[in-house]
Amino acid sequence: MDPSSSCNPCNSTLIVYDGACNDGPDTFSPTNVAGCISNPSPLYPSAGLSEASCSNGIVCHNSQAGDMRFNFTSNGATSITQLKGDFLFPTSGNSSSCLSNFTFKIEYRKNGSLVQTSSAAIVMGVMTTITFTLNPSILLSNGDQFEVRIIGQPESSSCKLFELGGVTLYGCCNPCTVDAGSIGSSKEICYNTSAGTLTNNTSATGSGTVAYQWQRSTTGCSSGWSDISGATNATYAPGNLTQTTYYRRRARNTFNGQTCDAFSNCVTVTVNPQLILTIPNDEVCAGPNFIKTVQATGGTPGYTYNWCCS
């Protein structure tokens, strides 16, 4: 089975951190929380808060001492697809000798384990809105713990203060999911003979209605794919073939207004070259025996011959 899958955009707002800072530790409270998220934390600094250097209503952080982070529990099936934030590397609080670019690194953690990262550089002194697209999207099950860590990566100890004007996490509840299943193994046939039936080893599964579409390629398993008209069953019989052909099966799921695709393993039907036997005409005189020579090409080498006459 090919583990990759693709889905149409699933970018509803899951949770928002924005607005004026709270009293005490400089944090943003969560708003616009989707139904598949529970127990969301504030957006808070892990350490090294430097509130006095912050602009009004912006969370700030001494990046060398820690990071900004938030977390929540998945309250069912949840897909995480994008994170958008307003990022600032301020001139106030950072040395004038700092380099022009400052990098933000985003870590995405599932049940304590790092599963994906994003990063981008911004120009010093300019509040910059950046949208990070997760590829692939992160799928959470009921009870999974999810955490986002926003880390500034300064060039030196004098270039360490960063500010956040807000963060929004996108995705969807009850996302479209699909498992392609798998199809039968590769085979080898003679020229212009039947390839038989490409079998269904394991059926596709998904959160909604799953439909099949067989595809073929004559260039290889990684490119050149096209749909086969009418080939929408779990199995497929290609018929007689005259060239090596590659096959796979797409599983398409439709659920909650979304569509998502996944592709099975690729199988190869190898077609051996056409067997050609060349027998020249000879003119001989009556008398002793003579040698008749023939030439076989194509097919599978290792030929055997049977002679007859009429």
LOMIZA-523372 format. One record per residue (C-alpha): x, y, z; residue in one letter. Coordinates in nm, 2 decimals. Example, Ala and Ser with C-alpha at 12.3 -4.5 7.8 and 13.67 -1.06 7.14 Angstrom:
! LOMIZA-523372
+--------+--------+--------+---+
:     c1 :     c2 :     c3 : r :
+--------+--------+--------+---+
:   1.23 :  -0.45 :   0.78 : A :
:   1.37 :  -0.11 :   0.71 : S :
+--------+--------+--------+---+
//
This chain:
! LOMIZA-523372
+--------+--------+--------+---+
:     c1 :     c2 :     c3 : r :
+--------+--------+--------+---+
:   0.00 :   0.00 :   0.00 : M :
:   0.12 :   0.35 :  -0.08 : D :
:   0.09 :   0.54 :   0.26 : P :
:   0.05 :   0.88 :   0.09 : S :
:  -0.29 :   1.03 :   0.04 : S :
:  -0.42 :   1.37 :  -0.07 : S :
:  -0.73 :   1.56 :   0.05 : C :
:  -0.91 :   1.86 :  -0.07 : N :
:  -0.86 :   2.17 :   0.15 : P :
:  -0.97 :   2.11 :   0.51 : C :
:  -0.89 :   2.45 :   0.66 : N :
:  -1.16 :   2.54 :   0.90 : S :
:  -1.05 :   2.74 :   1.21 : T :
:  -0.96 :   2.50 :   1.50 : L :
:  -0.83 :   2.75 :   1.76 : I :
:  -0.73 :   3.12 :   1.77 : V :
:  -0.49 :   3.30 :   2.00 : Y :
:  -0.52 :   3.67 :   1.95 : D :
:  -0.61 :   4.00 :   2.13 : G :
:  -0.48 :   4.19 :   2.43 : A :
:  -0.24 :   4.03 :   2.67 : C :
:  -0.37 :   3.92 :   3.01 : N :
:  -0.24 :   4.05 :   3.34 : D :
:   0.05 :   3.86 :   3.50 : G :
:   0.24 :   3.62 :   3.27 : P :
:   0.20 :   3.76 :   2.92 : D :
:  -0.04 :   3.51 :   2.75 : T :
:  -0.32 :   3.49 :   2.49 : F :
:  -0.63 :   3.30 :   2.58 : S :
:  -0.78 :   3.06 :   2.33 : P :
:  -1.09 :   3.16 :   2.13 : T :
:  -1.30 :   3.01 :   1.84 : N :
:  -1.23 :   2.66 :   1.98 : V :
:  -1.36 :   2.39 :   1.75 : A :
:  -1.58 :   2.11 :   1.90 : G :
:  -1.31 :   1.84 :   1.85 : C :
:  -1.07 :   2.02 :   2.08 : I :
:  -1.08 :   2.02 :   2.46 : S :
:  -0.87 :   2.15 :   2.74 : N :
:  -0.69 :   2.41 :   2.54 : P :
:  -0.41 :   2.59 :   2.72 : S :
:  -0.33 :   2.96 :   2.69 : P :
:  -0.05 :   3.06 :   2.45 : L :
:   0.23 :   3.10 :   2.70 : Y :
:   0.60 :   3.13 :   2.73 : P :
:   0.79 :   2.83 :   2.87 : S :
:   1.05 :   3.07 :   3.02 : A :
:   1.24 :   3.39 :   2.98 : G :
:   0.95 :   3.63 :   2.94 : L :
:   1.06 :   3.99 :   2.88 : S :
:   0.73 :   4.17 :   2.91 : E :
:   0.87 :   4.52 :   2.95 : A :
:   1.01 :   4.51 :   2.60 : S :
:   0.69 :   4.40 :   2.43 : C :
:   0.46 :   4.62 :   2.22 : S :
:   0.10 :   4.66 :   2.35 : N :
:  -0.11 :   4.35 :   2.31 : G :
:   0.17 :   4.13 :   2.18 : I :
:   0.31 :   3.82 :   2.35 : V :
:   0.69 :   3.85 :   2.37 : C :
:   0.97 :   3.61 :   2.45 : H :
:   1.34 :   3.59 :   2.51 : N :
:   1.40 :   3.31 :   2.27 : S :
:   1.73 :   3.19 :   2.41 : Q :
:   1.55 :   3.09 :   2.73 : A :
:   1.27 :   2.89 :   2.58 : G :
:   0.97 :   2.91 :   2.35 : D :
:   0.61 :   3.01 :   2.32 : M :
:   0.37 :   2.71 :   2.32 : R :
:   0.01 :   2.59 :   2.35 : F :
:  -0.15 :   2.25 :   2.37 : N :
:  -0.49 :   2.08 :   2.37 : F :
:  -0.66 :   1.73 :   2.37 : T :
:  -0.82 :   1.59 :   2.06 : S :
:  -1.19 :   1.53 :   2.13 : N :
:  -1.24 :   1.29 :   1.84 : G :
:  -1.08 :   1.27 :   1.49 : A :
:  -0.90 :   1.59 :   1.41 : T :
:  -0.69 :   1.69 :   1.12 : S :
:  -0.42 :   1.97 :   1.16 : I :
:  -0.34 :   2.13 :   0.82 : T :
:  -0.21 :   2.49 :   0.87 : Q :
:  -0.07 :   2.74 :   1.12 : L :
:  -0.08 :   3.11 :   1.06 : K :
:   0.10 :   3.36 :   1.28 : G :
:   0.20 :   3.73 :   1.31 : D :
:   0.57 :   3.73 :   1.39 : F :
:   0.80 :   4.02 :   1.48 : L :
:   1.17 :   4.04 :   1.54 : F :
:   1.17 :   4.39 :   1.70 : P :
:   1.44 :   4.65 :   1.67 : T :
:   1.37 :   4.75 :   2.04 : S :
:   1.53 :   4.51 :   2.28 : G :
:   1.76 :   4.36 :   2.02 : N :
:   2.11 :   4.48 :   1.94 : S :
:   2.16 :   4.71 :   1.63 : S :
:   2.43 :   4.47 :   1.52 : S :
:   2.18 :   4.18 :   1.47 : C :
:   2.17 :   4.04 :   1.13 : L :
:   1.87 :   4.13 :   0.90 : S :
:   1.70 :   3.79 :   0.91 : N :
:   1.56 :   3.61 :   1.21 : F :
:   1.42 :   3.26 :   1.18 : T :
:   1.11 :   3.12 :   1.35 : F :
:   1.08 :   2.74 :   1.40 : K :
:   0.75 :   2.57 :   1.47 : I :
:   0.75 :   2.23 :   1.63 : E :
:   0.43 :   2.01 :   1.62 : Y :
:   0.42 :   1.74 :   1.89 : R :
:   0.17 :   1.45 :   1.92 : K :
:   0.16 :   1.27 :   2.25 : N :
:   0.50 :   1.42 :   2.34 : G :
:   0.67 :   1.31 :   2.02 : S :
:   0.79 :   1.56 :   1.76 : L :
:   0.61 :   1.47 :   1.43 : V :
:   0.68 :   1.77 :   1.21 : Q :
:   0.85 :   2.11 :   1.19 : T :
:   0.81 :   2.44 :   0.99 : S :
:   1.05 :   2.74 :   0.97 : S :
:   1.07 :   3.08 :   0.80 : A :
:   1.29 :   3.38 :   0.81 : A :
:   1.16 :   3.74 :   0.86 : I :
:   1.31 :   4.08 :   0.83 : V :
:   1.40 :   4.26 :   1.15 : M :
:   1.15 :   4.53 :   1.26 : G :
:   0.86 :   4.42 :   1.03 : V :
:   0.55 :   4.24 :   1.17 : M :
:   0.51 :   3.95 :   0.92 : T :
:   0.22 :   3.72 :   0.87 : T :
:   0.33 :   3.37 :   0.77 : I :
:   0.11 :   3.07 :   0.69 : T :
:   0.27 :   2.73 :   0.74 : F :
:   0.11 :   2.44 :   0.55 : T :
:   0.16 :   2.10 :   0.71 : L :
:   0.26 :   1.83 :   0.46 : N :
:   0.12 :   1.58 :   0.53 : P :
:  -0.15 :   1.70 :   0.76 : S :
:  -0.14 :   1.56 :   1.11 : I :
:  -0.42 :   1.33 :   1.21 : L :
:  -0.53 :   1.30 :   1.57 : L :
:  -0.75 :   1.04 :   1.73 : S :
:  -0.97 :   1.08 :   2.04 : N :
:  -0.76 :   1.15 :   2.34 : G :
:  -0.44 :   1.24 :   2.16 : D :
:  -0.24 :   1.53 :   2.31 : Q :
:  -0.12 :   1.80 :   2.06 : F :
:   0.13 :   2.07 :   2.13 : E :
:   0.27 :   2.36 :   1.92 : V :
:   0.60 :   2.52 :   2.01 : R :
:   0.71 :   2.85 :   1.85 : I :
:   1.09 :   2.89 :   1.88 : I :
:   1.30 :   3.20 :   1.78 : G :
:   1.64 :   3.11 :   1.64 : Q :
:   1.86 :   3.42 :   1.69 : P :
:   2.21 :   3.47 :   1.54 : E :
:   2.36 :   3.57 :   1.88 : S :
:   2.28 :   3.64 :   2.24 : S :
:   2.21 :   4.00 :   2.16 : S :
:   1.94 :   3.90 :   1.90 : C :
:   1.70 :   3.71 :   2.11 : K :
:   1.37 :   3.89 :   2.16 : L :
:   1.07 :   3.80 :   1.94 : F :
:   0.70 :   3.89 :   1.96 : E :
:   0.38 :   3.72 :   1.84 : L :
:   0.07 :   3.92 :   1.74 : G :
:  -0.15 :   3.61 :   1.72 : G :
:  -0.17 :   3.25 :   1.61 : V :
:  -0.44 :   3.06 :   1.43 : T :
:  -0.45 :   2.68 :   1.38 : L :
:  -0.65 :   2.54 :   1.09 : Y :
:  -0.78 :   2.19 :   1.01 : G :
:  -1.11 :   2.01 :   1.06 : C :
:  -1.30 :   1.79 :   1.29 : C :
:  -1.40 :   1.44 :   1.16 : N :
:  -1.16 :   1.47 :   0.86 : P :
:  -1.19 :   1.26 :   0.54 : C :
:  -0.96 :   0.96 :   0.57 : T :
:  -0.89 :   0.67 :   0.33 : V :
:  -0.67 :   0.36 :   0.32 : D :
:  -0.60 :   0.24 :  -0.03 : A :
:  -0.58 :  -0.13 :   0.05 : G :
:  -0.36 :  -0.34 :  -0.18 : S :
:  -0.37 :  -0.53 :  -0.51 : I :
:  -0.21 :  -0.86 :  -0.64 : G :
:   0.15 :  -0.91 :  -0.74 : S :
:   0.34 :  -0.85 :  -1.06 : S :
:   0.34 :  -1.11 :  -1.34 : K :
:   0.50 :  -1.20 :  -1.67 : E :
:   0.31 :  -1.29 :  -1.99 : I :
:   0.38 :  -1.37 :  -2.35 : C :
:   0.33 :  -1.12 :  -2.62 : Y :
:  -0.04 :  -1.05 :  -2.71 : N :
:  -0.17 :  -1.29 :  -2.45 : T :
:  -0.41 :  -1.23 :  -2.16 : S :
:  -0.29 :  -1.07 :  -1.84 : A :
:  -0.56 :  -1.24 :  -1.64 : G :
:  -0.72 :  -1.06 :  -1.35 : T :
:  -0.54 :  -0.82 :  -1.12 : L :
:  -0.68 :  -0.92 :  -0.78 : T :
:  -0.79 :  -0.74 :  -0.47 : N :
:  -0.56 :  -0.84 :  -0.18 : N :
:  -0.71 :  -0.60 :   0.08 : T :
:  -1.01 :  -0.37 :   0.03 : S :
:  -0.99 :   0.01 :   0.07 : A :
:  -1.14 :   0.16 :   0.38 : T :
:  -1.25 :   0.52 :   0.47 : G :
:  -1.46 :   0.73 :   0.69 : S :
:  -1.73 :   0.77 :   0.42 : G :
:  -1.81 :   0.62 :   0.08 : T :
:  -1.51 :   0.47 :  -0.10 : V :
:  -1.50 :   0.43 :  -0.48 : A :
:  -1.23 :   0.27 :  -0.69 : Y :
:  -1.06 :   0.38 :  -1.01 : Q :
:  -0.79 :   0.17 :  -1.18 : W :
:  -0.50 :   0.35 :  -1.35 : Q :
:  -0.23 :   0.24 :  -1.59 : R :
:   0.11 :   0.37 :  -1.71 : S :
:   0.35 :   0.25 :  -1.98 : T :
:   0.65 :   0.45 :  -1.84 : T :
:   0.68 :   0.32 :  -1.48 : G :
:   0.53 :   0.32 :  -1.13 : C :
:   0.63 :   0.68 :  -1.06 : S :
:   0.48 :   0.87 :  -1.36 : S :
:   0.25 :   0.86 :  -1.66 : G :
:  -0.07 :   0.75 :  -1.49 : W :
:  -0.41 :   0.77 :  -1.66 : S :
:  -0.75 :   0.65 :  -1.56 : D :
:  -0.89 :   0.34 :  -1.73 : I :
:  -1.24 :   0.40 :  -1.86 : S :
:  -1.50 :   0.18 :  -1.68 : G :
:  -1.24 :   0.02 :  -1.45 : A :
:  -1.41 :   0.09 :  -1.12 : T :
:  -1.43 :  -0.25 :  -0.95 : N :
:  -1.21 :  -0.40 :  -0.68 : A :
:  -1.04 :  -0.62 :  -0.94 : T :
:  -0.95 :  -0.55 :  -1.30 : Y :
:  -0.88 :  -0.77 :  -1.61 : A :
:  -0.66 :  -0.58 :  -1.86 : P :
:  -0.71 :  -0.83 :  -2.15 : G :
:  -0.43 :  -0.91 :  -2.41 : N :
:  -0.12 :  -0.69 :  -2.38 : L :
:   0.15 :  -0.62 :  -2.64 : T :
:   0.38 :  -0.40 :  -2.41 : Q :
:   0.48 :  -0.40 :  -2.05 : T :
:   0.22 :  -0.20 :  -1.85 : T :
:   0.20 :  -0.08 :  -1.49 : Y :
:  -0.12 :  -0.08 :  -1.28 : Y :
:  -0.25 :   0.07 :  -0.96 : R :
:  -0.58 :   0.13 :  -0.79 : R :
:  -0.70 :   0.46 :  -0.66 : R :
:  -0.94 :   0.47 :  -0.36 : A :
:  -1.14 :   0.79 :  -0.33 : R :
:  -1.34 :   0.87 :  -0.02 : N :
:  -1.61 :   1.13 :   0.01 : T :
:  -1.70 :   1.25 :   0.37 : F :
:  -1.83 :   1.57 :   0.53 : N :
:  -1.81 :   1.75 :   0.20 : G :
:  -1.44 :   1.65 :   0.15 : Q :
:  -1.27 :   1.41 :  -0.09 : T :
:  -0.95 :   1.23 :  -0.03 : C :
:  -0.75 :   0.99 :  -0.24 : D :
:  -0.50 :   0.71 :  -0.17 : A :
:  -0.32 :   0.48 :  -0.41 : F :
:  -0.25 :   0.11 :  -0.38 : S :
:   0.08 :  -0.06 :  -0.45 : N :
:   0.20 :  -0.07 :  -0.82 : C :
:   0.20 :  -0.40 :  -1.00 : V :
:   0.39 :  -0.46 :  -1.33 : T :
:   0.27 :  -0.69 :  -1.61 : V :
:   0.59 :  -0.76 :  -1.80 : T :
:   0.52 :  -0.85 :  -2.17 : V :
:   0.80 :  -1.06 :  -2.33 : N :
:   0.89 :  -0.96 :  -2.68 : P :
:   0.70 :  -1.13 :  -2.97 : Q :
:   0.86 :  -1.46 :  -3.07 : L :
:   0.97 :  -1.44 :  -3.43 : I :
:   1.12 :  -1.75 :  -3.62 : L :
:   1.30 :  -1.68 :  -3.95 : T :
:   1.33 :  -1.98 :  -4.18 : I :
:   1.50 :  -1.89 :  -4.51 : P :
:   1.42 :  -2.07 :  -4.84 : N :
:   1.70 :  -2.29 :  -4.97 : D :
:   1.76 :  -2.45 :  -5.30 : E :
:   1.96 :  -2.77 :  -5.29 : V :
:   2.06 :  -3.05 :  -5.52 : C :
:   1.97 :  -3.41 :  -5.46 : A :
:   2.23 :  -3.60 :  -5.28 : G :
:   2.39 :  -3.59 :  -4.93 : P :
:   2.24 :  -3.43 :  -4.62 : N :
:   2.25 :  -3.05 :  -4.57 : F :
:   2.22 :  -2.82 :  -4.27 : I :
:   1.91 :  -2.60 :  -4.24 : K :
:   1.96 :  -2.29 :  -4.02 : T :
:   1.68 :  -2.09 :  -3.86 : V :
:   1.69 :  -1.78 :  -3.64 : Q :
:   1.46 :  -1.72 :  -3.33 : A :
:   1.43 :  -1.38 :  -3.18 : T :
:   1.20 :  -1.22 :  -2.91 : G :
:   1.01 :  -1.43 :  -2.66 : G :
:   1.21 :  -1.56 :  -2.37 : T :
:   1.56 :  -1.68 :  -2.46 : P :
:   1.66 :  -2.04 :  -2.41 : G :
:   1.47 :  -2.17 :  -2.71 : Y :
:   1.40 :  -2.54 :  -2.79 : T :
:   1.32 :  -2.66 :  -3.15 : Y :
:   1.10 :  -2.94 :  -3.29 : N :
:   1.14 :  -3.01 :  -3.66 : W :
:   0.89 :  -3.17 :  -3.89 : C :
:   0.84 :  -3.18 :  -4.26 : C :
:   0.55 :  -3.22 :  -4.51 : S :
+--------+--------+--------+---+
//
